[in-house]
Every structure is written in C-alpha cells, then in structure tokens.
Amino acid sequence: MIRTKTTNDFFQERIYPPGKSIRKGKTVGVITLGCSRNLTDSQAILGDFKRRGYRLTDTAHADTVVVNTCAFIEEAKRESIDTILDLIELKKKGQVKKIIVAGCLAQRYAKELADELKEVDTVTGVRRLDRHDVPEQVSLTPSHFAYVKICESCYNRCSFCIIPAIKGKFVSRTMESVIREIKGIDERGVKEINLIGQDITAYGMDIYREMALARLLRQIARETKNVRWIRLLYAFPAHVTDELIDTIAQEDKICKYIDVPLQHISDNLLLSMHRGITTRQTRDLIAKIRSQIPGAHVRTTFIVGLPGETPENFQELIEFVREMKFEKVGAFVYSREEGTLAYQMPNQVPDPIKKARLDTLMSVQKEISASIHQAKIGRRLDVLIDEVQQGEQHMYLGRTSYDAPEVDGAVYVHSQKRLSPGDIVTVEITDAYEYDLAGRA
C-alpha cells in the first residue's frame, strides 16, 4: 500500500484515485464501524464536511456516504467489506451518488480497495490526530454523554495487534486542547465524558516525557461543572501507575470503573504477546486496584487461541477468571493478521479449538456476572438515564457508573416521576440478570 503524505486535511494518507475530489454532492452521512475511537473520528469527519458547506443527514437520504471502517480483526474486516458492498448496491439503484471509504481498512488496503471496488468514488485512510487543535465535531452520541479522544495509536507493540501499523506512532493531544474541548462539552450540560484511546495510560509520553494521565484527570475534574462522571477507556496494564490509581480513588467524578485489557495470564503468552507485564505483576495490579479504589469494578478482555496457547495455558486462564471474579469480561478469538509478529509464529491454534475455548470462557464469566448482579439486589445505585422505553409506561433505560455506554449492561428503571435522558437518579435494585439490572427510582 502507498503511504505518501498529502496536504488533504480530512485524512492522514493518500486519496485513491489521486486527484479525485471528495467535495461533490450536497448532503453527507456516515456509517461508523468498530469502536468508540472510530466514532470520534466520524464526528470530526462530519465536522469537516459541515465546514465545507455540506448538509448532514442520515445515510438513507445522503448523496454522499462515508464508511468509517475497522480492520482490527478478520470479523471487523468482513463487516466493513459487507457494508461497502451494500452501499454499492444502493448506488446502482441511484439511492447513493457517492461512496467514500475511510478508516482502518482503507488505510491498510487502500489500493486494493480502489482497484477491486470500482463503484467506490474515494478511498482514504485514518484521520490525522492534531495535537493542538480542537476539531469541529458533529455529535453522534446522545446529548448527555460524549467521547473525547486524547491520544492515537498505541505506545506498545503487541505481537498480535495491527493497530500501530495502521495508525502510525503514538500521538498525544496537548492538555490545553483536551481541556478546551472538554470545557465546551461541559458547557452543553453533558453529564458523562469518556476519555478514549488505544492506550490512554501512556498519555503524555510523547510530548511531556511522562505518563501524564493522572495530571490531566485532576485538571478535568477541577475545570468541569456539569460533568458528573469521567470514564477511562482503556488502561494498558503495564502503564497503570500508582499515581493514576490514587487519582481515581480520590477524585469523586472519576468512575471507579477500571477497563484494563489483560488479554491473558500465562507468563509464556504474555511474553510472546510483548505485553510488558508478568503473571505476578498482573495479579499484583488487580490486588492494588481493588484494595486502593473503594468499590472498584474491573472490566477486562481476553484473547483465546493465541499461537502457542496450550490446554494448560487455557486452563490457567479459566482458573484465573474464576478466582478474580471480574465484574465485566469481554473475550474474542485470536485473529491471525498479516503484518503482525504473531502471524508467523508456530503452533497456531485451529479455529474449532479457539471457538470452543471462547464458549467455555464466556460460560464461566456468565455465571460470575449473574452472581455479582444478584449481590446488588437491595442496593441503591445512581443511574444515568439513557432513554425512555418506547411503549412501556414509566419505564426507562439507564446505566450505573460501572457501565460504559454501548458495551456494558443496562438498568431497567421504573419511575412514577417523569424522567429524561441525562437525569441521574437513585435506583433501588429489585431484580438482577446475567448482564443487566432492574429497579425502582
């Protein structure tokens, strides 16, 4: 793939075909695939189009549709391709005039996409993160919560992960630009801010030569008036400092929700993955989080079927999950991605075994999650209302501070008093399920 820089300020890499304008059309919509980091890029992309005079609309009524793709694992690539093919069919019917493919898949396979999908008008890459500017954004989230990207790419180079190859070297925004953006969000009355990045715990290492996340968090807490919850997504385990743990414990606005993707627990796999942490250090970190942050809920993710993962390694992981009783666990099977170190590693695990291991792990976690939720019955928890339940009188859908938007569970709230999205109410928990709760306001 050609990686020539361009002066185009929408995206980081070359546009295919060269010289082709992306400014035709009057209306634009966006389809965002992948994680919340992609969502922030889509918001900035729409802001760019709006500044150039485009009218923003939903994709069903847009002349131009931007697909912001993901390419982290094979499943994400398939979803991206399927979405592009669906749009091509709409273009053939005259419902879409122009298709722009952006994001990680386009960054990784720009020329291949342009050569093979002739109906696509423009293929471009990932959006540049400017250290100093606050991008003009069009919000794609409900008005009561927001995502703020504070850094791009990853400071680590895990052997299984393609992201650094796609995103380039790690880049942090300046504290000044982050605070300016957050002040604007706070003035809109937003209740929850989710700070995001591949590795926000390394924030500042490139520009301040230190892990400066704790310092940034204290400043955000001081500068905001309406924001009630500040959430961290995601904390690379080897970069979680004592200062950060202390700051989370001391600042009331910071959610006691620690999203720390561990990926595995066996020493030999942690070493081959280049995680920069050992089994013992991982256990010590979880113990420190739980002992020093009152009420901490730990969310983590694991990969099963990594190259060289033996039945004994997998059993060690299962026993670790049973012992730790994590409040939230996500898991996925290892995806063999060309361009990564792990792609060439010996002892690749067959797909059926990977799938069976995933099912086993999630079955174990399902029981743990149900038990943790059962223990919440009778407790009173603050719940942020996300939406009114359509067709259900006095019923609302919300989240506790221990639940990140769009990825974690929900709380079904019954309230005789009329509530609105963005309200934070005290809810007495009356019922518990495997991943959700229910209660009365």
C-alpha positions as CSV (number, residue, x, y, z in Angstrom):
1,M,0.0,0.0,0.0
2,I,1.3,3.5,-0.9
3,R,1.8,5.7,2.2
4,T,2.6,9.0,0.7
5,K,1.6,12.0,2.8
6,T,-0.9,14.5,1.4
7,T,-2.0,18.0,2.3
8,N,-5.6,16.8,2.4
9,D,-6.8,17.7,5.9
10,F,-9.6,15.1,6.2
11,F,-7.4,12.1,6.5
12,Q,-3.8,11.0,7.1
13,E,-3.0,9.1,3.9
14,R,-3.3,9.4,0.1
15,I,-6.7,9.5,-1.6
16,Y,-7.5,7.0,-4.3
17,P,-7.9,7.7,-7.1
18,P,-5.3,10.5,-7.0
19,G,-6.7,14.0,-7.7
20,K,-10.4,12.9,-7.4
21,S,-12.5,15.5,-5.5
22,I,-14.4,14.5,-2.4
23,R,-16.5,17.7,-2.4
24,K,-19.2,16.8,-4.8
25,G,-22.8,16.4,-3.6
26,K,-24.9,18.4,-1.2
27,T,-25.7,16.0,1.6
28,V,-23.5,13.6,3.5
29,G,-24.0,10.8,6.0
30,V,-21.6,8.5,7.8
31,I,-21.6,4.8,8.8
32,T,-19.3,4.1,11.7
33,L,-17.9,0.6,12.2
34,G,-15.7,-0.6,15.1
35,C,-15.1,1.0,18.4
36,S,-15.9,4.4,20.0
37,R,-12.5,5.7,18.8
38,N,-13.8,5.4,15.3
39,L,-17.0,7.3,16.4
40,T,-14.9,10.3,17.4
41,D,-13.2,10.2,14.0
42,S,-16.6,10.1,12.3
43,Q,-17.8,13.1,14.3
44,A,-14.7,15.1,13.2
45,I,-15.2,13.9,9.6
46,L,-18.7,15.2,9.6
47,G,-17.5,18.5,11.1
48,D,-15.0,18.8,8.2
49,F,-17.8,18.3,5.7
50,K,-20.1,20.7,7.5
51,R,-17.5,23.4,7.5
52,R,-17.3,23.0,3.7
53,G,-20.9,23.6,3.2
54,Y,-22.4,20.1,3.2
55,R,-25.8,19.4,4.8
56,L,-25.6,16.5,7.3
57,T,-28.3,13.8,7.1
58,D,-28.8,10.1,7.8
59,T,-27.3,7.8,5.3
60,A,-30.7,6.8,3.8
61,H,-31.1,10.4,2.4
62,A,-27.5,11.3,1.7
63,D,-25.9,12.0,-1.7
64,T,-22.5,11.1,-0.2
65,V,-22.0,8.3,2.3
66,V,-18.7,7.9,4.2
67,V,-18.0,4.4,5.6
68,N,-15.5,4.7,8.5
69,T,-14.2,1.2,8.5
70,C,-12.5,-1.1,11.1
71,A,-9.7,-3.7,10.4
72,F,-8.7,-4.8,13.9
73,I,-9.6,-8.5,13.3
74,E,-10.9,-10.6,10.5
75,E,-14.6,-10.3,11.6
76,A,-14.3,-6.5,11.5
77,K,-12.8,-6.6,8.0
78,R,-15.7,-8.7,6.8
79,E,-18.2,-6.4,8.3
80,S,-16.5,-3.4,6.6
81,I,-16.5,-5.1,3.2
82,D,-20.1,-6.2,3.5
83,T,-21.2,-2.7,4.4
84,I,-19.3,-1.3,1.3
85,L,-21.0,-3.9,-0.9
86,D,-24.4,-3.0,0.5
87,L,-23.7,0.7,-0.4
88,I,-22.6,-0.2,-3.9
89,E,-25.9,-1.9,-4.5
90,L,-27.7,1.2,-3.3
91,K,-25.5,3.3,-5.7
92,K,-26.5,1.0,-8.6
93,K,-30.2,1.8,-7.7
94,G,-29.5,5.5,-7.7
95,Q,-30.1,5.9,-3.9
96,V,-26.5,6.9,-3.2
97,K,-24.4,9.1,-5.6
98,K,-21.0,8.9,-4.0
99,I,-19.2,6.4,-1.7
100,I,-16.2,7.3,0.4
101,V,-14.4,4.5,2.2
102,A,-12.3,5.8,5.1
103,G,-10.7,4.5,8.3
104,C,-8.5,1.5,9.2
105,L,-9.5,-0.9,6.4
106,A,-8.9,1.9,3.9
107,Q,-5.6,2.7,5.5
108,R,-4.4,-0.8,5.3
109,Y,-5.8,-1.8,1.9
110,A,-6.3,1.5,0.0
111,K,-5.0,0.5,-3.4
112,E,-6.6,-3.0,-3.3
113,L,-10.0,-1.5,-2.4
114,A,-9.7,1.2,-5.1
115,D,-8.7,-1.4,-7.8
116,E,-11.3,-4.0,-6.9
117,L,-14.3,-1.9,-6.0
118,K,-14.6,0.5,-8.9
119,E,-18.0,1.8,-7.7
120,V,-16.3,3.4,-4.7
121,D,-15.5,7.0,-5.6
122,T,-12.8,7.7,-3.0
123,V,-10.7,5.5,-0.7
124,T,-8.8,7.3,2.0
125,G,-7.2,6.4,5.3
126,V,-7.3,7.2,9.0
127,R,-7.9,10.7,10.2
128,R,-4.9,12.6,11.5
129,L,-5.0,13.5,15.2
130,D,-3.8,17.1,15.7
131,R,-2.0,17.6,19.0
132,H,-3.1,21.2,19.3
133,D,-6.5,21.8,17.7
134,V,-10.0,21.1,18.9
135,P,-11.7,19.6,15.9
136,E,-15.1,21.0,14.9
137,Q,-17.4,18.0,15.6
138,V,-20.9,16.9,14.9
139,S,-22.1,14.9,17.9
140,L,-23.2,11.3,17.1
141,T,-23.9,10.5,20.7
142,P,-26.9,11.4,22.9
143,S,-26.6,14.9,24.3
144,H,-25.9,13.7,27.9
145,F,-22.6,11.8,27.2
146,A,-19.6,12.3,25.0
147,Y,-16.3,10.7,23.9
148,V,-13.1,12.6,23.9
149,K,-10.1,11.1,22.2
150,I,-6.9,12.2,24.0
151,C,-4.3,10.1,22.1
152,E,-4.0,8.0,18.9
153,S,-2.3,4.6,18.2
154,C,-0.5,2.6,20.9
155,Y,2.7,3.1,22.9
156,N,3.1,-0.6,23.0
157,R,3.7,-3.0,20.1
158,C,1.8,-6.2,20.9
159,S,2.7,-9.1,18.6
160,F,-0.9,-9.9,17.7
161,C,-2.1,-6.3,17.0
162,I,-2.1,-4.5,13.7
163,I,-3.2,-1.1,15.1
164,P,0.2,0.6,15.4
165,A,1.0,-0.4,11.8
166,I,-2.3,1.2,10.7
167,K,-2.3,4.2,12.9
168,G,1.4,5.1,13.0
169,K,3.4,6.2,16.0
170,F,1.7,7.1,19.3
171,V,0.5,10.7,19.5
172,S,-1.0,12.6,22.5
173,R,-3.0,15.8,22.3
174,T,-1.8,18.6,24.4
175,M,-3.6,19.2,27.7
176,E,-4.7,22.6,26.6
177,S,-6.5,21.2,23.5
178,V,-8.2,18.4,25.6
179,I,-9.3,20.9,28.3
180,R,-10.7,23.3,25.7
181,E,-12.8,20.6,24.1
182,I,-14.0,19.3,27.5
183,K,-14.9,22.8,28.6
184,G,-17.1,23.2,25.5
185,I,-18.7,19.8,26.2
186,D,-19.3,20.7,29.9
187,E,-21.0,24.0,28.9
188,R,-23.5,22.0,26.9
189,G,-24.6,20.2,30.1
190,V,-23.1,16.8,29.3
191,K,-23.1,14.5,32.3
192,E,-20.6,11.9,31.3
193,I,-17.3,12.1,29.5
194,N,-15.5,9.0,28.2
195,L,-11.8,9.6,27.6
196,I,-10.6,7.2,24.9
197,G,-7.5,6.0,23.1
198,Q,-5.8,2.7,22.4
199,D,-3.6,3.3,25.5
200,I,-4.7,6.4,27.4
201,T,-2.4,5.4,30.3
202,A,0.6,6.3,28.1
203,Y,-0.9,9.7,27.5
204,G,1.8,12.4,27.5
205,M,4.8,10.1,27.0
206,D,5.5,11.6,23.6
207,I,5.1,15.3,24.4
208,Y,5.7,15.5,28.2
209,R,8.1,12.6,28.5
210,E,6.0,11.2,31.4
211,M,2.7,9.4,31.9
212,A,0.5,12.5,32.4
213,L,-3.0,11.0,32.6
214,A,-3.3,11.5,36.3
215,R,-2.4,15.2,36.0
216,L,-4.9,15.6,33.1
217,L,-7.7,13.9,35.1
218,R,-7.2,16.2,38.1
219,Q,-7.4,19.3,35.8
220,I,-10.5,17.9,34.1
221,A,-12.2,17.4,37.5
222,R,-11.4,21.0,38.5
223,E,-12.5,22.6,35.2
224,T,-15.9,20.9,34.8
225,K,-19.1,21.9,36.5
226,N,-21.9,19.9,34.9
227,V,-19.9,16.7,34.2
228,R,-20.7,14.1,36.9
229,W,-18.8,11.1,35.5
230,I,-15.4,10.8,33.9
231,R,-14.7,7.4,32.5
232,L,-11.4,5.9,31.3
233,L,-11.2,3.7,28.2
234,Y,-8.7,1.9,28.1
235,A,-5.9,1.3,30.6
236,F,-2.9,-0.7,29.3
237,P,-2.0,-2.8,32.4
238,A,1.8,-2.3,32.2
239,H,1.3,1.5,32.2
240,V,-1.1,1.8,35.2
241,T,0.9,3.9,37.8
242,D,0.4,4.3,41.5
243,E,-0.4,7.9,40.9
244,L,-3.2,7.1,38.5
245,I,-4.7,4.6,41.0
246,D,-4.6,7.2,43.7
247,T,-6.2,9.8,41.5
248,I,-9.0,7.5,40.5
249,A,-9.6,6.7,44.2
250,Q,-9.5,10.4,45.3
251,E,-11.5,12.2,42.6
252,D,-15.2,11.7,43.1
253,K,-16.1,12.4,39.4
254,I,-13.8,9.6,38.1
255,C,-15.8,6.4,37.7
256,K,-14.5,3.6,39.7
257,Y,-14.6,1.5,36.6
258,I,-11.2,0.3,35.5
259,D,-11.1,-1.0,32.0
260,V,-7.8,-2.8,31.8
261,P,-7.4,-5.3,28.9
262,L,-5.2,-8.1,30.3
263,Q,-5.5,-10.4,27.2
264,H,-4.1,-13.4,29.1
265,I,-2.5,-14.6,32.3
266,S,0.1,-17.2,31.4
267,D,3.7,-15.9,31.5
268,N,4.8,-17.5,28.3
269,L,1.9,-16.0,26.3
270,L,2.3,-12.5,28.0
271,L,5.9,-12.7,26.9
272,S,5.2,-13.8,23.3
273,M,2.5,-11.1,23.0
274,H,5.0,-8.4,24.2
275,R,2.7,-7.2,26.9
276,G,5.4,-5.9,29.1
277,I,3.9,-7.5,32.2
278,T,4.2,-10.8,34.0
279,T,1.6,-13.1,35.7
280,R,2.8,-11.9,39.1
281,Q,2.7,-8.3,38.2
282,T,-0.8,-8.7,36.7
283,R,-2.1,-10.3,40.0
284,D,-0.4,-7.5,42.0
285,L,-2.0,-4.8,39.8
286,I,-5.6,-6.2,40.3
287,A,-5.0,-6.6,44.0
288,K,-3.8,-3.0,44.2
289,I,-6.7,-1.6,42.2
290,R,-9.2,-3.4,44.5
291,S,-7.5,-2.6,47.7
292,Q,-6.9,1.1,47.0
293,I,-10.0,2.1,45.0
294,P,-13.1,1.6,47.1
295,G,-15.9,-0.1,45.1
296,A,-13.7,-0.6,42.1
297,H,-15.3,-2.6,39.2
298,V,-12.7,-4.1,36.9
299,R,-13.5,-4.7,33.2
300,T,-11.1,-6.7,31.1
301,T,-10.7,-8.6,27.9
302,F,-9.0,-11.8,27.0
303,I,-7.8,-13.4,23.8
304,V,-8.2,-17.2,23.4
305,G,-6.4,-19.3,20.9
306,L,-3.2,-17.3,20.7
307,P,-0.3,-19.0,18.9
308,G,1.2,-21.5,21.4
309,E,-1.7,-21.4,23.8
310,T,-1.7,-25.0,25.2
311,P,-4.6,-26.6,27.0
312,E,-2.7,-25.9,30.3
313,N,-2.4,-22.2,29.4
314,F,-6.1,-22.0,28.7
315,Q,-7.0,-23.8,32.0
316,E,-4.8,-21.3,33.8
317,L,-6.8,-18.5,32.3
318,I,-10.1,-20.1,33.3
319,E,-8.9,-20.6,36.9
320,F,-7.7,-17.0,37.0
321,V,-11.1,-15.7,35.8
322,R,-12.9,-17.9,38.4
323,E,-10.5,-16.6,41.1
324,M,-10.6,-12.9,40.3
325,K,-14.4,-12.7,39.7
326,F,-14.1,-9.8,37.3
327,E,-17.2,-7.6,37.2
328,K,-17.0,-7.4,33.4
329,V,-15.2,-9.6,30.9
330,G,-15.1,-9.4,27.1
331,A,-13.3,-12.1,25.0
332,F,-12.5,-12.8,21.4
333,V,-10.7,-15.5,19.5
334,Y,-7.2,-14.7,18.2
335,S,-7.3,-13.3,14.6
336,R,-4.2,-14.1,12.6
337,E,-3.4,-10.7,11.0
338,E,-0.8,-10.4,8.3
339,G,1.8,-7.8,9.1
340,T,1.9,-8.8,12.8
341,L,4.7,-10.7,14.5
342,A,2.2,-13.3,15.7
343,Y,1.2,-14.1,12.1
344,Q,4.5,-16.0,11.6
345,M,4.5,-17.7,15.0
346,P,4.5,-21.5,15.1
347,N,1.8,-23.6,16.9
348,Q,-1.2,-21.7,15.5
349,V,-4.4,-23.0,17.2
350,P,-7.1,-24.5,14.9
351,D,-10.3,-22.4,14.6
352,P,-12.6,-25.0,16.1
353,I,-10.5,-25.2,19.3
354,K,-10.4,-21.4,19.5
355,K,-14.2,-21.2,19.2
356,A,-14.7,-23.9,21.9
357,R,-12.3,-22.1,24.3
358,L,-14.2,-18.8,23.7
359,D,-17.5,-20.5,24.5
360,T,-16.0,-22.1,27.7
361,L,-14.6,-18.8,28.9
362,M,-17.8,-16.8,28.4
363,S,-19.9,-19.6,30.0
364,V,-17.7,-19.3,33.1
365,Q,-18.0,-15.5,33.1
366,K,-21.7,-15.6,32.6
367,E,-22.1,-17.4,36.0
368,I,-19.8,-14.9,37.7
369,S,-21.6,-11.9,36.3
370,A,-25.0,-13.3,37.4
371,S,-23.7,-13.8,40.9
372,I,-22.2,-10.3,41.1
373,H,-25.5,-8.8,39.9
374,Q,-27.6,-10.9,42.3
375,A,-25.5,-9.4,45.2
376,K,-26.7,-5.9,44.1
377,I,-30.3,-6.6,44.8
378,G,-31.5,-4.3,47.6
379,R,-28.7,-1.8,47.0
380,R,-29.3,1.8,45.9
381,L,-27.2,2.9,43.0
382,D,-27.0,6.2,41.0
383,V,-28.2,5.6,37.4
384,L,-27.8,7.8,34.4
385,I,-30.9,7.7,32.3
386,D,-30.1,7.0,28.6
387,E,-33.6,6.6,27.0
388,V,-37.3,6.3,27.6
389,Q,-38.6,2.8,26.9
390,Q,-41.0,3.1,24.0
391,G,-44.4,1.5,24.6
392,E,-43.6,1.0,28.3
393,Q,-45.2,3.4,30.7
394,H,-43.0,4.7,33.5
395,M,-40.0,2.6,32.2
396,Y,-36.6,3.9,31.4
397,L,-33.2,2.5,30.4
398,G,-30.1,3.7,32.1
399,R,-26.6,2.8,33.3
400,T,-24.6,2.9,36.6
401,S,-21.2,4.5,36.7
402,Y,-19.9,0.9,36.4
403,D,-21.3,0.5,32.9
404,A,-19.8,2.1,29.8
405,P,-22.1,3.2,27.1
406,E,-22.8,0.7,24.3
407,V,-20.6,-2.1,25.6
408,D,-21.8,-3.0,29.1
409,G,-25.1,-3.8,30.7
410,A,-28.1,-1.6,31.5
411,V,-30.5,-0.9,34.3
412,Y,-34.2,-1.0,33.6
413,V,-35.8,1.7,35.7
414,H,-39.4,2.0,36.8
415,S,-40.3,5.6,37.9
416,Q,-43.6,7.2,38.6
417,K,-41.9,10.6,38.2
418,R,-41.2,11.6,34.6
419,L,-37.5,11.2,33.7
420,S,-35.5,12.5,30.8
421,P,-32.2,11.2,29.2
422,G,-29.3,12.8,31.2
423,D,-31.1,12.6,34.5
424,I,-29.1,10.9,37.3
425,V,-31.4,9.2,39.8
426,T,-31.1,6.9,42.7
427,V,-32.5,3.5,42.0
428,E,-33.2,0.6,44.4
429,I,-32.2,-2.6,42.6
430,T,-35.0,-5.2,42.7
431,D,-34.0,-7.7,40.1
432,A,-30.8,-8.9,38.6
433,Y,-30.0,-10.8,35.4
434,E,-26.8,-12.1,33.9
435,Y,-25.7,-8.8,32.5
436,D,-28.5,-6.3,33.4
437,L,-30.2,-4.9,36.5
438,A,-33.7,-3.6,37.2
439,G,-35.1,-1.4,39.9
440,R,-37.3,1.5,41.1
441,A,-36.3,5.1,41.1
